[in-house]
Amino acid sequence: MMKWIGYLNWGIKHLLNGIMGLLVTVVFLQVLFRFVLGSPLAWTEELARYSLIWLTFLGAAYAMSLKAHIGMEVFVNLFRTPGKKALYTVASIASLMFFLLMVVEGYSLAMQGMSQSSPVLRIPMGAIYMIIPISGAILIINLAARFAQDFKSGGV
């Protein structure tokens, strides 16, 4: 199972690199056309915004696999191992509940947005909003994998 999660995160990492490349290119084009050529491109701002949204949500899901999210280690280190495990468990359950909420409500939002199109690119807004349940599902997968790995290795 961990092998498949590793493949998933590998794919996400490369997708994030692609989105970042797209974002940099689009913003560069916007600056070039606006300030050098004096004729701004309408679609670049919208594409940059949507790319940043996807980059943020997918980046958060990928960061979970690396255990790169912010934590309160100073507070946690005040406790001994049983207390640390209890805090870690409670924090993981709270995170899981939030991620489940992201999946359920994000899917509902995405379905409602399918009838609305973006102003310039004419992309269904539901396609943009769909990153919320997708990243929520990936966050759940990575949280569960990290939780199991930490308890198995005694890294809590």
Buried (B, 14 or more C-beta within 10 A) or exposed (E): EEEEBEEBBEEBBEBBEEBBEBBEBBBEBBEEBBEEEEEBBEBBBBBBEBBBBBBEBBBBBBBBBEEEEEEEEEEBEEEEEEEBBEBBEEBBEEBBEEBBEBBEEBBEBBEEBEEEBBEEEEBBBBBBBBBBBBBBBBBBBBBBBBBEEBBEEEEB
